[in-house]
Amino acid sequence: MAALLADSHSHLDQFADAEVDAMVQRAREAGVGMIVCVGTTLVSSRKVIELARRHDVIYAGVGVHPQDVKAPVTDADLVALRALATSDAKVVCISETGLDYQETSPDRGWQQEWFRRHIRLARELGKPIDFHSREADADTLRIIREERVGDVGAIWHYFQGTQADAETGLALGCYISLAKPLLRTPELEAVVRTLPLERIVLETDTYPQPFKKNPVRRTEPSHVRLVAEKVAELRGMTVEEVAEVTTANLRRALRMG
Protein backbone atom coordinates (compact mmCIF):
# COMPACT_ATOMS: atom_id res chain seq x y z
CA MET A 1 0.00 0.00 0.00
CA ALA A 2 1.30 3.46 -0.91
CA ALA A 3 2.28 5.72 1.99
CA LEU A 4 -0.39 8.29 2.84
CA LEU A 5 0.27 12.00 3.19
CA ALA A 6 -0.63 14.03 6.28
CA ASP A 7 -1.73 17.67 6.55
CA SER A 8 -0.49 18.93 9.91
CA HIS A 9 -2.50 22.18 10.04
CA SER A 10 -5.89 23.25 8.70
CA HIS A 11 -8.99 25.24 9.67
CA LEU A 12 -11.80 23.10 8.27
CA ASP A 13 -14.15 24.27 11.02
CA GLN A 14 -14.49 27.54 9.07
CA PHE A 15 -16.32 25.77 6.22
CA ALA A 16 -19.86 24.46 5.88
CA ASP A 17 -20.22 20.75 6.65
CA ALA A 18 -20.92 19.87 3.01
CA GLU A 19 -17.73 21.64 1.94
CA VAL A 20 -15.73 19.75 4.56
CA ASP A 21 -17.18 16.46 3.36
CA ALA A 22 -16.17 17.27 -0.22
CA MET A 23 -12.67 18.40 0.76
CA VAL A 24 -12.10 15.28 2.84
CA GLN A 25 -13.14 13.14 -0.12
CA ARG A 26 -10.77 15.00 -2.47
CA ALA A 27 -8.00 14.65 0.10
CA ARG A 28 -8.53 10.89 0.26
CA GLU A 29 -8.38 10.74 -3.55
CA ALA A 30 -5.08 12.66 -3.44
CA GLY A 31 -3.58 10.14 -1.03
CA VAL A 32 -4.05 12.10 2.20
CA GLY A 33 -4.77 9.90 5.19
CA MET A 34 -4.57 12.37 8.06
CA ILE A 35 -5.67 16.00 8.54
CA VAL A 36 -5.08 17.97 11.73
CA CYS A 37 -7.70 20.68 12.18
CA VAL A 38 -6.87 23.32 14.79
CA GLY A 39 -9.05 25.77 16.66
CA THR A 40 -8.65 29.53 16.81
CA THR A 41 -11.05 30.28 19.70
CA LEU A 42 -12.80 28.20 22.34
CA VAL A 43 -15.89 28.01 20.11
CA SER A 44 -13.79 27.05 17.11
CA SER A 45 -11.97 24.43 19.17
CA ARG A 46 -15.27 22.78 20.04
CA LYS A 47 -16.11 22.63 16.34
CA VAL A 48 -12.83 20.97 15.37
CA ILE A 49 -13.46 18.27 17.95
CA GLU A 50 -16.89 17.68 16.41
CA LEU A 51 -15.26 17.37 12.97
CA ALA A 52 -12.72 14.89 14.33
CA ARG A 53 -15.55 12.77 15.69
CA ARG A 54 -17.30 12.80 12.30
CA HIS A 55 -14.31 12.04 10.07
CA ASP A 56 -11.82 9.28 10.77
CA VAL A 57 -8.99 11.14 9.00
CA ILE A 58 -9.42 14.36 11.01
CA TYR A 59 -7.66 15.00 14.33
CA ALA A 60 -8.09 18.09 16.49
CA GLY A 61 -5.99 20.79 18.09
CA VAL A 62 -7.46 23.23 20.61
CA GLY A 63 -6.27 26.73 21.34
CA VAL A 64 -6.70 30.47 20.89
CA HIS A 65 -5.00 32.06 17.88
CA PRO A 66 -2.93 35.17 18.69
CA GLN A 67 -5.13 37.22 16.36
CA ASP A 68 -8.14 36.16 18.44
CA VAL A 69 -6.70 37.21 21.81
CA LYS A 70 -9.24 39.77 23.05
CA ALA A 71 -8.09 40.23 26.65
CA PRO A 72 -5.48 38.97 29.12
CA VAL A 73 -5.68 35.23 29.71
CA THR A 74 -7.61 34.17 32.82
CA ASP A 75 -7.76 31.02 34.91
CA ALA A 76 -11.29 30.49 33.56
CA ASP A 77 -9.92 30.50 30.01
CA LEU A 78 -7.44 27.80 30.95
CA VAL A 79 -10.10 25.70 32.69
CA ALA A 80 -12.22 25.81 29.52
CA LEU A 81 -9.25 25.01 27.29
CA ARG A 82 -8.16 22.13 29.52
CA ALA A 83 -11.68 20.69 29.43
CA LEU A 84 -11.66 20.77 25.63
CA ALA A 85 -8.18 19.29 25.39
CA THR A 86 -9.15 16.33 27.57
CA SER A 87 -12.62 15.77 26.10
CA ASP A 88 -11.62 13.38 23.31
CA ALA A 89 -8.67 11.14 22.46
CA LYS A 90 -8.56 12.69 18.99
CA VAL A 91 -7.33 16.00 20.45
CA VAL A 92 -3.66 15.58 19.62
CA CYS A 93 -2.14 19.03 20.21
CA ILE A 94 -2.59 22.48 21.71
CA SER A 95 -3.10 24.80 18.75
CA GLU A 96 -3.44 27.30 17.46
CA THR A 97 -1.21 29.44 19.60
CA GLY A 98 1.84 31.66 19.15
CA LEU A 99 2.62 35.28 18.34
CA ASP A 100 1.49 37.62 15.55
CA TYR A 101 3.04 41.09 15.42
CA GLN A 102 1.28 42.57 12.41
CA GLU A 103 0.35 46.22 12.89
CA THR A 104 -3.30 45.47 13.66
CA SER A 105 -2.62 42.49 15.93
CA PRO A 106 -3.74 42.37 19.58
CA ASP A 107 -1.64 43.59 22.50
CA ARG A 108 1.74 41.85 22.41
CA GLY A 109 1.91 41.38 26.16
CA TRP A 110 -1.46 39.61 26.12
CA GLN A 111 -0.33 37.41 23.25
CA GLN A 112 2.87 36.45 25.02
CA GLU A 113 1.08 35.43 28.21
CA TRP A 114 -1.50 33.40 26.29
CA PHE A 115 1.35 31.68 24.44
CA ARG A 116 3.14 30.82 27.69
CA ARG A 117 -0.05 29.48 29.26
CA HIS A 118 -0.75 27.33 26.19
CA ILE A 119 2.74 25.85 26.47
CA ARG A 120 2.33 25.16 30.18
CA LEU A 121 -1.03 23.50 29.58
CA ALA A 122 0.54 21.36 26.87
CA ARG A 123 3.24 20.25 29.30
CA GLU A 124 0.64 19.44 31.96
CA LEU A 125 -1.39 17.32 29.51
CA GLY A 126 1.50 15.68 27.71
CA LYS A 127 0.48 17.09 24.33
CA PRO A 128 2.70 19.05 21.91
CA ILE A 129 2.01 22.55 20.64
CA ASP A 130 1.62 23.63 17.01
CA PHE A 131 2.57 27.29 16.98
CA HIS A 132 2.20 30.39 14.81
CA SER A 133 4.88 33.05 14.42
CA ARG A 134 4.32 36.04 12.13
CA GLU A 135 6.70 38.99 12.21
CA ALA A 136 7.56 37.80 15.73
CA ASP A 137 10.27 35.17 15.39
CA ALA A 138 12.68 36.72 17.92
CA ASP A 139 10.08 36.77 20.71
CA THR A 140 8.63 33.41 19.65
CA LEU A 141 12.03 31.73 19.87
CA ARG A 142 12.80 33.47 23.18
CA ILE A 143 9.56 32.23 24.74
CA ILE A 144 9.88 28.66 23.50
CA ARG A 145 13.43 28.62 24.88
CA GLU A 146 12.34 30.04 28.25
CA GLU A 147 9.38 27.65 28.47
CA ARG A 148 11.58 24.67 27.49
CA VAL A 149 9.37 23.66 24.59
CA GLY A 150 11.75 20.83 23.76
CA ASP A 151 10.30 19.01 26.78
CA VAL A 152 6.78 19.56 25.46
CA GLY A 153 7.14 18.97 21.73
CA ALA A 154 6.43 21.58 19.08
CA ILE A 155 5.62 22.07 15.41
CA TRP A 156 6.55 25.40 13.82
CA HIS A 157 3.49 25.99 11.65
CA TYR A 158 3.76 27.49 8.13
CA PHE A 159 7.50 28.01 8.41
CA GLN A 160 8.85 30.84 6.25
CA GLY A 161 11.92 31.76 8.29
CA THR A 162 15.62 31.94 7.60
CA GLN A 163 18.28 29.26 7.82
CA ALA A 164 19.23 30.65 11.24
CA ASP A 165 15.59 30.53 12.40
CA ALA A 166 15.30 26.92 11.29
CA GLU A 167 18.52 25.94 13.04
CA THR A 168 17.41 27.63 16.26
CA GLY A 169 13.97 26.02 16.11
CA LEU A 170 15.48 22.60 15.50
CA ALA A 171 17.92 23.04 18.38
CA LEU A 172 14.97 23.89 20.63
CA GLY A 173 13.19 20.68 19.64
CA CYS A 174 10.78 21.92 16.97
CA TYR A 175 9.54 20.15 13.88
CA ILE A 176 9.38 22.40 10.81
CA SER A 177 6.05 22.48 8.96
CA LEU A 178 6.16 23.38 5.27
CA ALA A 179 3.28 24.73 3.22
CA LYS A 180 2.59 26.40 -0.13
CA PRO A 181 5.11 29.25 0.34
CA LEU A 182 7.71 26.61 -0.53
CA LEU A 183 6.28 26.54 -4.07
CA ARG A 184 7.14 30.19 -4.69
CA THR A 185 10.03 31.16 -2.40
CA PRO A 186 13.57 30.37 -3.58
CA GLU A 187 15.05 31.39 -0.22
CA LEU A 188 12.86 28.82 1.52
CA GLU A 189 13.87 26.18 -1.02
CA ALA A 190 17.48 26.69 0.05
CA VAL A 191 16.54 26.17 3.71
CA VAL A 192 14.54 23.02 2.95
CA ARG A 193 17.49 21.45 1.15
CA THR A 194 19.37 21.47 4.48
CA LEU A 195 16.64 20.45 6.94
CA PRO A 196 16.97 17.04 8.58
CA LEU A 197 14.32 14.87 6.93
CA GLU A 198 13.22 13.45 10.26
CA ARG A 199 12.07 16.90 11.43
CA ILE A 200 9.94 17.93 8.41
CA VAL A 201 6.14 17.83 8.35
CA LEU A 202 3.74 19.18 5.73
CA GLU A 203 0.57 21.28 5.85
CA THR A 204 -1.86 23.43 3.89
CA ASP A 205 -3.24 25.89 6.50
CA THR A 206 -6.57 25.53 4.71
CA TYR A 207 -9.06 28.30 5.49
CA PRO A 208 -11.76 30.06 3.40
CA GLN A 209 -10.25 32.15 0.60
CA PRO A 210 -13.10 34.05 -1.08
CA PHE A 211 -10.55 36.58 -2.37
CA LYS A 212 -9.41 33.90 -4.83
CA LYS A 213 -12.07 34.22 -7.53
CA ASN A 214 -11.23 30.86 -9.11
CA PRO A 215 -12.32 28.16 -6.63
CA VAL A 216 -9.75 25.75 -8.07
CA ARG A 217 -6.98 27.97 -6.67
CA ARG A 218 -8.36 27.94 -3.11
CA THR A 219 -6.17 25.91 -0.77
CA GLU A 220 -7.52 22.65 0.64
CA PRO A 221 -5.98 19.56 2.28
CA SER A 222 -5.52 17.69 -1.01
CA HIS A 223 -2.95 20.35 -1.93
CA VAL A 224 -0.51 18.96 0.63
CA ARG A 225 0.52 16.71 -2.26
CA LEU A 226 1.88 19.80 -4.07
CA VAL A 227 4.11 20.56 -1.09
CA ALA A 228 5.25 16.94 -0.97
CA GLU A 229 6.09 17.06 -4.67
CA LYS A 230 8.26 20.14 -4.11
CA VAL A 231 10.08 18.57 -1.17
CA ALA A 232 10.65 15.46 -3.29
CA GLU A 233 12.14 17.59 -6.08
CA LEU A 234 14.42 19.49 -3.70
CA ARG A 235 15.63 16.40 -1.85
CA GLY A 236 15.91 13.94 -4.74
CA MET A 237 13.17 11.68 -3.40
CA THR A 238 9.91 10.23 -4.63
CA VAL A 239 6.62 11.65 -3.41
CA GLU A 240 5.89 8.31 -1.76
CA GLU A 241 9.17 8.50 0.17
CA VAL A 242 8.33 12.04 1.29
CA ALA A 243 4.86 10.89 2.35
CA GLU A 244 6.26 7.99 4.35
CA VAL A 245 8.83 10.11 6.17
CA THR A 246 6.71 13.20 6.85
CA THR A 247 3.65 11.28 8.00
CA ALA A 248 5.79 9.23 10.37
CA ASN A 249 7.35 12.48 11.60
CA LEU A 250 3.94 14.00 12.30
CA ARG A 251 2.74 10.94 14.17
CA ARG A 252 5.92 11.03 16.25
CA ALA A 253 5.58 14.78 16.89
CA LEU A 254 1.99 14.24 18.05
CA ARG A 255 2.97 11.22 20.17
CA MET A 256 0.66 8.96 18.20
CA GLY A 257 3.15 6.10 18.04
C-alpha positions in Angstrom: 0.0 0.0 0.0 1.3 3.5 -0.9 2.3 5.7 2.0 -0.4 8.3 2.8 0.3 12.0 3.2 -0.6 14.0 6.3 -1.7 17.7 6.6 -0.5 18.9 9.9 -2.5 22.2 10.0 -5.9 23.3 8.7 -9.0 25.2 9.7 -11.8 23.1 8.3 -14.2 24.3 11.0 -14.5 27.5 9.1 -16.3 25.8 6.2 -19.9 24.5 5.9 -20.2 20.8 6.7 -20.9 19.9 3.0 -17.7 21.6 1.9 -15.7 19.7 4.6 -17.2 16.5 3.4 -16.2 17.3 -0.2 -12.7 18.4 0.8 -12.1 15.3 2.8 -13.1 13.1 -0.1 -10.8 15.0 -2.5 -8.0 14.7 0.1 -8.5 10.9 0.3 -8.4 10.7 -3.5 -5.1 12.7 -3.4 -3.6 10.1 -1.0 -4.1 12.1 2.2 -4.8 9.9 5.2 -4.6 12.4 8.1 -5.7 16.0 8.5 -5.1 18.0 11.7 -7.7 20.7 12.2 -6.9 23.3 14.8 -9.1 25.8 16.7 -8.7 29.5 16.8 -11.0 30.3 19.7 -12.8 28.2 22.3 -15.9 28.0 20.1 -13.8 27.1 17.1 -12.0 24.4 19.2 -15.3 22.8 20.0 -16.1 22.6 16.3 -12.8 21.0 15.4 -13.5 18.3 18.0 -16.9 17.7 16.4 -15.3 17.4 13.0 -12.7 14.9 14.3 -15.5 12.8 15.7 -17.3 12.8 12.3 -14.3 12.0 10.1 -11.8 9.3 10.8 -9.0 11.1 9.0 -9.4 14.4 11.0 -7.7 15.0 14.3 -8.1 18.1 16.5 -6.0 20.8 18.1 -7.5 23.2 20.6 -6.3 26.7 21.3 -6.7 30.5 20.9 -5.0 32.1 17.9 -2.9 35.2 18.7 -5.1 37.2 16.4 -8.1 36.2 18.4 -6.7 37.2 21.8 -9.2 39.8 23.1 -8.1 40.2 26.7 -5.5 39.0 29.1 -5.7 35.2 29.7 -7.6 34.2 32.8 -7.8 31.0 34.9 -11.3 30.5 33.6 -9.9 30.5 30.0 -7.4 27.8 30.9 -10.1 25.7 32.7 -12.2 25.8 29.5 -9.3 25.0 27.3 -8.2 22.1 29.5 -11.7 20.7 29.4 -11.7 20.8 25.6 -8.2 19.3 25.4 -9.2 16.3 27.6 -12.6 15.8 26.1 -11.6 13.4 23.3 -8.7 11.1 22.5 -8.6 12.7 19.0 -7.3 16.0 20.4 -3.7 15.6 19.6 -2.1 19.0 20.2 -2.6 22.5 21.7 -3.1 24.8 18.7 -3.4 27.3 17.5 -1.2 29.4 19.6 1.8 31.7 19.2 2.6 35.3 18.3 1.5 37.6 15.5 3.0 41.1 15.4 1.3 42.6 12.4 0.3 46.2 12.9 -3.3 45.5 13.7 -2.6 42.5 15.9 -3.7 42.4 19.6 -1.6 43.6 22.5 1.7 41.8 22.4 1.9 41.4 26.2 -1.5 39.6 26.1 -0.3 37.4 23.2 2.9 36.4 25.0 1.1 35.4 28.2 -1.5 33.4 26.3 1.4 31.7 24.4 3.1 30.8 27.7 0.0 29.5 29.3 -0.8 27.3 26.2 2.7 25.8 26.5 2.3 25.2 30.2 -1.0 23.5 29.6 0.5 21.4 26.9 3.2 20.3 29.3 0.6 19.4 32.0 -1.4 17.3 29.5 1.5 15.7 27.7 0.5 17.1 24.3 2.7 19.1 21.9 2.0 22.6 20.6 1.6 23.6 17.0 2.6 27.3 17.0 2.2 30.4 14.8 4.9 33.1 14.4 4.3 36.0 12.1 6.7 39.0 12.2 7.6 37.8 15.7 10.3 35.2 15.4 12.7 36.7 17.9 10.1 36.8 20.7 8.6 33.4 19.7 12.0 31.7 19.9 12.8 33.5 23.2 9.6 32.2 24.7 9.9 28.7 23.5 13.4 28.6 24.9 12.3 30.0 28.3 9.4 27.7 28.5 11.6 24.7 27.5 9.4 23.7 24.6 11.8 20.8 23.8 10.3 19.0 26.8 6.8 19.6 25.5 7.1 19.0 21.7 6.4 21.6 19.1 5.6 22.1 15.4 6.6 25.4 13.8 3.5 26.0 11.7 3.8 27.5 8.1 7.5 28.0 8.4 8.9 30.8 6.3 11.9 31.8 8.3 15.6 31.9 7.6 18.3 29.3 7.8 19.2 30.7 11.2 15.6 30.5 12.4 15.3 26.9 11.3 18.5 25.9 13.0 17.4 27.6 16.3 14.0 26.0 16.1 15.5 22.6 15.5 17.9 23.0 18.4 15.0 23.9 20.6 13.2 20.7 19.6 10.8 21.9 17.0 9.5 20.1 13.9 9.4 22.4 10.8 6.0 22.5 9.0 6.2 23.4 5.3 3.3 24.7 3.2 2.6 26.4 -0.1 5.1 29.3 0.3 7.7 26.6 -0.5 6.3 26.5 -4.1 7.1 30.2 -4.7 10.0 31.2 -2.4 13.6 30.4 -3.6 15.1 31.4 -0.2 12.9 28.8 1.5 13.9 26.2 -1.0 17.5 26.7 0.1 16.5 26.2 3.7 14.5 23.0 3.0 17.5 21.4 1.2 19.4 21.5 4.5 16.6 20.5 6.9 17.0 17.0 8.6 14.3 14.9 6.9 13.2 13.4 10.3 12.1 16.9 11.4 9.9 17.9 8.4 6.1 17.8 8.4 3.7 19.2 5.7 0.6 21.3 5.9 -1.9 23.4 3.9 -3.2 25.9 6.5 -6.6 25.5 4.7 -9.1 28.3 5.5 -11.8 30.1 3.4 -10.2 32.1 0.6 -13.1 34.1 -1.1 -10.6 36.6 -2.4 -9.4 33.9 -4.8 -12.1 34.2 -7.5 -11.2 30.9 -9.1 -12.3 28.2 -6.6 -9.8 25.7 -8.1 -7.0 28.0 -6.7 -8.4 27.9 -3.1 -6.2 25.9 -0.8 -7.5 22.6 0.6 -6.0 19.6 2.3 -5.5 17.7 -1.0 -2.9 20.4 -1.9 -0.5 19.0 0.6 0.5 16.7 -2.3 1.9 19.8 -4.1 4.1 20.6 -1.1 5.2 16.9 -1.0 6.1 17.1 -4.7 8.3 20.1 -4.1 10.1 18.6 -1.2 10.7 15.5 -3.3 12.1 17.6 -6.1 14.4 19.5 -3.7 15.6 16.4 -1.8 15.9 13.9 -4.7 13.2 11.7 -3.4 9.9 10.2 -4.6 6.6 11.6 -3.4 5.9 8.3 -1.8 9.2 8.5 0.2 8.3 12.0 1.3 4.9 10.9 2.4 6.3 8.0 4.3 8.8 10.1 6.2 6.7 13.2 6.9 3.6 11.3 8.0 5.8 9.2 10.4 7.3 12.5 11.6 3.9 14.0 12.3 2.7 10.9 14.2 5.9 11.0 16.3 5.6 14.8 16.9 2.0 14.2 18.1 3.0 11.2 20.2 0.7 9.0 18.2 3.1 6.1 18.0 
